[in-house]
Each structure stands twice: as structure tokens, then as C-alpha cells.
């Protein structure tokens, strides 16, 4: 009888602990602004690195996703996370604030709205930091984060800060001027809000402006760079050093948040997600291809870590294909609401797939392909859609051209397989990916009818020389009848016509360029001007 009583007491205690842990479950989503994988030393493709010791703290308790995609720009990625829907559904394909850019429809079903449906007022919900989904005018728009489900909004409403030391902060619809360093202010606000929740579970969307431009010298106690003057001339001459200092400052303040969570005993009950919202800005791009704003790998490959008590067998890396869109379903299900699809209207289909099976170590994959896109109004060079599976990637540009790469053999996307001879495996993967993308978005793609081995007569034209170039561009196998269009990363055409080999480009600024060739077949080449 005594043994039975002890077992009963044990079970009651265990149930109490489990229910307490469930009640205390929290989620924090941390978004770094313009940070790709190539500066993150914990990613295989890193070149230079930034010092992120506190982000690294997440690895031991988490899962690091090696094949994570975002949209190429800030607003589309944020809209995709908040709604779980692709840009062609939300209409947000460009950074809000640009000419012709669309804003997020306030009727969209959002993460905080879903949480409130399942637990009315039971989970505290805040968006602290950058919003960038609507215009700040009229002033009534400043209440839109609250209208779309958040109990509390506090941060920068627009896309970028003109100064990190003198900026406008909106708090639940009311704006005021702030002179505290923006990265520090964001963490101060986050810590203060979390402490106010006491024992109430919470969801915190924590969106830094860093390391987005303007590059600057952070407060000296937040980074390790001692040789930076902070002058405009020095920043222009050494943008990478300031970019790295800004990242160190962000990481330092993330560490302060983690320390605060430990002090108030909420760290062990909080799942923490860390992502970049798109690739690095072109000013600090390290790779041979494009950067932020591009559907090449450098524009859409982002750090993506989920860490905390929900992880089974932590300290793992995953090869799974995942998208920032998948955070919609994942965050909702971290609170236990597996039947969230019942709350989604038929006219608002959600593209998000929960990553929970991977976090629980029950599955290696949740999707066979991943998709993203960018589009502007009016359209510019580089606008397009892209889809990949574990090995192959298809890019479909709005100008009618396509590119197809084997990412395992060619991770930097240097060899467009459509410009040469393709074997049966390549053809099958091309057809499958183009078919999947057509099924997803409908008409408007430029799928080629490839049923056998392709051998373009002018396939050898893809060998350009030299690359990088300093003055002249040569295509040795050119027939002389091709039309060339050379444009920069902003989509601005710097040359269009025949006989590009006669043009002296010495005065072009250094950077990445796209060369479109129209001949017996069309192709797009990526060039670097040094």
C-alpha cells in the first residue's frame, strides 16, 4: 500500500511538472537583417566570419538547418513567416516602401491571430524591432501590428534606420524619437516586456535592424574592433569591418537577452529560433555571385537554427530543405496546436510545412522541394522564381530566361546546365522541378520541352574570359551575331548591343554584373568587375 501511495505521489508530481512546463512554453523568433550564411563560421560555406558566440550557444541545444531558404528581400520574408504564404499569394514581392511595392493585406491570417484563436488572451504576443510590412502613412497605419494580432508592438516601423543613434520608434501606434543605440534599445524593450509577463507563456518576434545599412561604428563596449574611426570615409573604404562590428554588437545584446532569461528562469522553457531574413548586402558580399535581392544562392541562403526544450537529440545539423515560410506552422505547433489548418480559410491557402518532425528527430525531411521568388513593379532584371530539390535548382526569370544548376557539384552556380549537354538525370530533374513550379503558381513560366539529350550549337559561348574582368569581356566562341545586355545588381543596363568585346568597361564600378546573351539560344552569365 505504501509503495502504491509513493507511486501515486510520483505520478501526480510528474504530471504537475509536465503541465507546468507546458504552461511555461515560450517561443522567441530572432531575425537578423541582411545576414547570409557565408559570414557564419558554423556554416560550411563560410568565407570570412563574424564573431557570434551567443548565437553559437544555440547550437548545443538545437538543430542547425544547412539548406534553409528565405525570400531575397526583407518584407517578403517577413510576410511569408507571418502568414505562411508565398509572395505570389500575399502580393509582397519587394521591400515595402519602394516604387510600386505592395503592402501586406490586413485580412491575412497571422501567427498571433491563430494563437489567440486557440488560447484567447492566453499567450502574450509581441513584435519588438523592425516591422517593414506597411507604409507609416497615414498615421493610423502605425496601429497595424496590433490590428494583425500582436498585443504589443515596439520598434522601427519602416525598412531602415537613417541613424542607429537617432531614430523614430513606434510603441503601439504612438511614435517618439529615440537616441539610444537601436540594437541595444531593441533588447532593452524585449527584456522589459518579457519580465512583465510573469508566468504567462509568450511569443516574441524579435527583429533587429542590424546588420542592415547604414554601416556605422557601434558603441565600443559592444564589439572588439579598436581600429575603426567611424568616419564616413572609413566606412566607405572598409564596409566589411563595420558590418562585422555591427554583428558583434547584435550578438552581444542577444547574449544579454539570454542571460536575462536565465536569471528569471525562463531560458530552459523557451524555444529560440535564429534566422537571417535574406543574404548579405552587395556592399559586403563575399561570393562570386549575387547578393541580397537575388534568387541566386547568395540572396536566399540564410542561417536557420531552432534551439530549446522542444528539440530531441540536440546538437544536430539537418540536410532538410526548409523555408522561412515554414516557421508559421512550426511556431504554432510548438505551442501544441497541431490542428491549426482548421482555422485557415479556403481562399487563403498556406504553404508552410511544420518542421516539428525534424525537431523531434522523427523524420529527416518535411518537403521534397523549396521555393522562393522576387518581383518588383515595374519589373527589373533579376526578378523571377526559383525552386530546388536536394541536388538541383531551377531559376525562372521574368524576362523569359532560365538557368539550371547542380548545387552539389556546383554550389556557386557557375555552370548553367541548360547551356550545354544534359544527361537523363539532369533532364528528369529539370522536368520535375519545372512541373512542380507550374503546378504551384500556374501559367507564366518558361518551361522548355526537353525530352532527350540537349546539345545547343552555341553552348561553348558560356566560356567568358576573363572573369573577373577589369576592362574588356571576351566570349571566344561568339558568332558575332549575338545581342548582349550587361546590367548591374540594381537592374540598371550599362551596355546593350552587339560586339561587346569592343567595349572598354574600365570605368565601371567594382561589383557583380549580369550578362544576358541572345543568340541561337539565350543564356545569362554572372560576371565580376574588379
Phi, psi and omega in degrees: 000318180295318179297319179296320179296318179296320178296321180295318178298318180298315181295319179297317179297317180297317179297322179296317180296316181296318180292326179293316179298317179299318182293332184267003184297127181232158177224132173239125174256116180256125181243119171271137187266110180073058176227110176271183183282339192285352172259359183264111184298345179269009173248143187297332184268012183294145177249271167283169181224158170248153183275107184231061184297327182283325172297322178298334178301335181287336187296319185296332181252013189224190173238128177259125182264122187273343183234058182259136178243150170235184163284164181281354183224162188303299188299314179300321178296316181294318177297321180293322177291312186296326184249342185074015187242143179293160185297324181293344175271317182278338184086353182268093181248357183224167175294127179299134181113341177283168180298123177078004183287144178270160177246167182284129178297129183289352178275356182298146174278123186245166178306307182296328177295318178297315180301322182288333176294314183284324180224083182304118180060016182269340179237124177288138187225121181226146170243111182241125183113212188289135177260286172061040176237353179213163173284146179284356179239137002289169185300335179297339177296337182295346177269357188298323176303322178289320179300326184269016167122347181278138173288330187215131171233135180208110180164197181277126186277328186263188190284323183215160177263131174292330176213135176283352183247001180202095191212168182259124177251138176253130177237106180049049174092350182251128182258148175207159182277139181233135177247000174287146180305128192302317181298318178292317180300320180300315179289321176304314181295320180295313181297317180297319181293316180300318181297329180290342185280348181052242183262009181281129177298152185219156168238123181238119171266109187246102189246108178286154165278330178290148358265037178297149173301157006283133176293146188200175177264112178291168174308139190298333182282359184254358182208173187252006183272116185259346187259018182261130182272333181085002179285156179302321182295318181291321178297317179297321182282332186227058185299327183295322181296319180288323174303315181291322177297321178295322177293319176300317180297318177298315180296320178303315182286329172299320177298324178294324176296314180300318179297321179294319177299322179292320181298319182268011173061044176239357182296317184283351177250015184240123171277130184241128179247131177237127178219163162261152183271344174186183181289179182291155172297150182300336180295336182237010181301137182254336187277170183281347182262214184272188185223207175314138180094352184249148176273006168288167186306322183295341180268337190237351179274122187228153171296143187206106181231135171239126189222145175141193187293343181280353184274127173262135183054066184290185183063045180245157167245142182240137175273000185300145171281121179224158181232152174300335175300330183291348179291334177304300182293322184295314181296316179299317182286339174297336175271001176094007183265079184285340184261031182298335182298337179294344182260004183263120178297151180300327182275005178232060183301138182256135183262353185291141175238130182294137178267002183308316180304327177286319179298325181275002180060036178258347181206153177267342184216152173236352178207152181265347177211162177225147190225147171204174187197168172211137176208142181238167178229107001285162183294151178231165175303132181106341175299139179169186182235153179214149181217145178218155166249199185296332186243320190248152180225132178246130175247128179241107184273149182295342179278002176102349181271158177227155172223152186216126187230150168264102187289336178288319180272336188221067185296339180266007174056055180262336185244103177285111185295336180289348181267002182219206180274131179247138176275179186295323179296316180296317179297316180297318180291322176300311182297320180294315182292319180293324177294317179298317182291324177294318178298322182291309189251351179087217185287168174109352178273174187235047183297137179267149178274087182251108182243347179218188181294129183263137177216093180289137181300326183255027184297332182290351179297342185291350180275096179266155182212138346274164174215108010291155178244157179244330182218301184252151177242128180240137169240097191304328185261016178296141180276346183092354181255358182286154172252130183248143175226114181253126181225155178273183184290347176272000181086006181278126181281124180256344174203140173212126179153191179267172174053055179297337182293347179269354185270134177262114184258026182302328185274357177294144176290153179294148177149193183266141180226155177246127178249116177263129181243124177245113178216228174298333170217163180259152177204162178232130180243146176258125182237158177237128176263125178247000000 
